[in-house]
């Protein structure tokens, strides 16, 4: 099998900015993904990756994985053009190698309540820690893995429930968290996050966005446009409910628009505890759909209501107009 591979390069000692190089890799589809890495290094000696198997995690087409998944399984999911990057580019030290001090620092929050077995469990969540989507919005976030560990302790009747919840509920913690699956092999912990938030005491949100001068939602008149682009917002990788909308779009004579953030979280779970972050995430979704050519964004009613009710503040956070029409699935099908 021949793979087109684009690899991330950056050496913190010598480089000011990261860059990418392209490689053609001949490889057997039954080999593990990590077999690609020495083949890249053969072609470019400056390429580096972790030698410790426990830390051999990286991103393939933006999804985090270890090196043990087979090439065949990777290609089945993302195709034969691969982009190889570190788990967290912000912390890259030498290509795929990263400074992972933050992973250990987060563990200290719960270390007093953990056994050796609990620590091993936390270490097994190394990849998931760096797959945390919240890092895109808050580089100081404690990571999803420590929250999963907290839930693990609670499930196992740890006697320090109040201390555990307090430890993860401080600044940069639970109330900045909205689970988003960024693992190549899907892992859905959204219900675990909900459990923790149901148990913990939410803070008073001081990170509010003023509604002064913010516009109210109003549909644009699209009747004079020759072509109308329609995009669907799925909200997460586990939503398979309305893929038939593609046929509906074509039947109505519209153009279907794909956009990168169609499966990314929009901040709805953060609205009551971190409004600015919630609206920043919403702005990324709406702006990406709009900039990709969508005149109408269709989604489930709860998301459309959220976008409509907050559109003015979303635009304030984004510091731009996002003039996209919003319709829930039922409205779109009836139009």
N, C-alpha and C positions, 0 to 999 in steps of 0.2 A: 504494500500500500504506500502511495506517495502522499505526503501531507505538506500543505503550504503552512509554514509556521512563522509567526511574527513574535519575536522575543523582546522582552523588556531589558534594557541595560541602564545601570546607574551605579556609580561608585562614589560614595559620600566623601571619599578622600580626594577625588580628582575631578569630579563632574559637578557642574552647576545645575544642569537640568537632565532629566532622564531622556532616553531616546530608544528607538526600536530598530531592530534589524530583521530582515527576512531570510528564511532558510527553507530549502527543500529537503524533506526528511523521508528516506526510505525505511519502512518499518513493517514488521509483521503485526497484523491486527490483533493477535492474541497476546502480544507483549503488554506489560503494564505501562501505564502512561509515563512513569518516571524514566523509562528507557529513552524517551525523547531527549532528556536533559543532557546526558553525556554526548549524544549525537550533535547537539547544538554546540557543546563545548569543543568537540573535535573540529568544528568549522570556525569557531571563534574562541580563543583561549581566555578571553576576558569575561566570558559568561560564567556565573557562579550560582550555586544553589546550596541549600542546607545539607550537610553530611549526616546530621542526626535524623534517622528515619522518623522519629516521633514528631519532628518539626518540619518534615518534608511535605508541606502544604503550599499550594500556590493557586492562582486563578487561571482558569481556561475559559476564554470568552466571557469573562467577568464573574464566573462561578467558581467557588472555592472547592478544592478537592485535595486528597492526598495523592501520592503517586502510584497507588496500588490498583486503581481501577483500570480495566483493560482499554486499549486503544479502540477496540471495536465498540465498546459501550460509550466511550466519549464521542466517537464519530456519529453513532446513532442519535445522540442527543444534540450535538452542536455542529455537525458537519466536518468536512475535511480541511477547512481553513481555521487554524487554531491561533489564538493570541495567548501567549504565556506571560503572566505577570506575577509579581509578589502578591501575597494575600492583602497587604496594606501598603500601597506605594508610598504613603506619607512617612512610613517607618523604615523604608528600604535603606540598607547599608551597602549592599553589593549585589546587584541584580535581584535574585529571588530571596536572598538573605535579608532578614529584617532585625531590628532591635525589638525584642519581645519583653522588655522589662515591664511594660504595662500589664501583661498577662499575669506576671508574678505579683505585681502590686495589687491587682484586683483580688487575687486570692487572699491576701492579708485581711481583707474585710471580713471574711468568714473563717479564717484559719483557727481562731479560738474555739470554734464549735465543730471542728472537723476531725475525723479519724484519718489514719493513713489510707484507708479504703476510699474515703471521701476525696482525698487529695488525688488519688489515682483517677477517680471518676472525673474530677475537674481537668486533669491533664488530658483526658480523652476528648475533651471539648475544645482543644487548641484551635482546630480549624474553624469551628463555629464561632469562637471569640472574634477572629479576624474577618469573618463573614458578616459581622454586625453592620447593618445598614446605617445605624445611627452615627457611626464614625464619620459618615459623609457630612453630617451637620454639626457634630460636636466631637472634636478630636480627643477630648478629655473624658469621654463616656467610659464607664467601667466595663462595658462589653456584655454581650448576651450570655456568655458562658457562665459568668458568676451568678446571673439570675437563674439559669438552669440548675446550677449547683444549689442555690438557695431552695428552689422547689424540691430538689432531690432530698435535701435535709428535712424539709417539712413533710414530704411524703413518708419519710422513714421515722416520723415521730420524734425528731430531735427536740429535746426539752427546752431549747432556747429560742422558741418561736419569735417572741417579741424582739429579742436582740438581733436575730437574723433579719427580720423585716426592717428594723431601724438601720442596720448596716448597709442594706442595699437601697434604701430610700433617700439617701442624702443627695447632695449636689452631684450632677452628672450620672445619676443612677436610674432607678426603676421608672421614674416619671418622665424620663427622656426616651424611654424604650417603646418601640412599636415593632413587633417582630416581622421580619421580612426574610423569606427563605432565599439565601444566596449560595446554597450548597449545590454542587453538581448532582449529588444524590440527594433528592429532596428530604428535608426534615422540617416538619411543621410543629413549632412550639408556641403557636399563637394562643392556644388554650392555656398553656402554662403561664404565659405572661398575664393573661386575664385573671387566673387564679391568684397570682401574687398581688395584683392590683386590687382585687376584691378583699384580700386579707389586710393589706397595708392601709395606713391612714394617708389620704392624699394631701399634698401641701396646698396652700392658697397660691394660686397662680399669679405671680407678680410680673410674669413675662408677657403682658398683654399688649395688644396692638390697638391703637386708637381708631375708632370708626369715624373720626372727624374728617369730613371731606371725601369719604369713601363713597363710591357710587353704588347704587342698587342694580341688581341684575335686570337686563332687558335684552330680549332677542334682537339680533340684527336682521334686517330685511335681506334675504338671499335670493329674492325672486328674479333679480336681473342678472344673476351670475350664470354663465354658460355651463360651468362645471362646479359641483359641490362635493367637497371632500368630507367623508364621515369616518371617524375613528371610534373604536370601542375601548373603554377602560375596564380592565379585568380586576384590578386591585391587588391580585396576588397570583402566584404560580398554581394555586390549587383551585382556581375558579375555572370550571369547564362548562358553565351553564348555558352560555348563549353564543357558541361558535357558529350556530346557524345564521347569526345576524349577517354574516358575509353575503349570503344569498339574498337576504332582505335588502341590503344596501344596493346590490346590483339590480334587483328587480325595480327599485325606485329610480334607477338611472343615475345613481351617485357613484363617486369614486371611493373605494375603500382605502383608508390611510393607516399605515402601520407607524408606530412610534415607540421609541426605546423604553419610555416609562409606563407603558401600558400595563405592566404587571408589578409596578412598584407601589409601595404604600404611600398614601396621600396625607397622612397625619391625622386622620379622623379620630384615632384612639388617643391622641395627645391634646385634643382641643381644650379640655377642661383643666389640664395641668401644665401645659407648655404651649400656649397659643401661638407664639411667634414661630416655634419650630414646626408646629402643625401646619400653619399657613405657608411656611417656606416650602414644605414638602408638597403641599397642594399646588403651589405656584410652579414647581418643577414639572408636575404632571401636566397641568393645563398649558403652560408655555411650550413644552415639548410637543404636545399634540398640535397646538396652533402653528408652531414653527415648522412642523412636518407637513403642513398643508391641510389640516382638518378645519373645516368651517363649523362642523357639528361634532360634539363629543357625546357619545351615548354610554350610559352606565346604569347600574342598579340604582333604584330610587334614593337609597340612603346616601350614596355618594353625590348624586346630582343635587339633592337638597343641600348637602354640606357645601358644595361648590357655589351654588346660587346664593345661599344665605351669607356667604363670606367673600364673595367675589371682589368687592371693593377693598377689603383689607388684604386679600390675597395680592391684588395689584399693588397696593402700597408696599407690601413686603418685597415684592419682585421689582418694584420701582419701574413698572412698565404697564402698558395696557395689554390685556389678553382678551381680544374681542372674538371669542369663540362662543357659539351657541351651545346650550346644554340641554340634553333631553334624556329622560329615563327610558328604559327599554319599552315600556308600555306606550309612552307618548310617541316614540319613534315609530313603532309598529302601526300605530293608529293614524299617523300623519299621511 
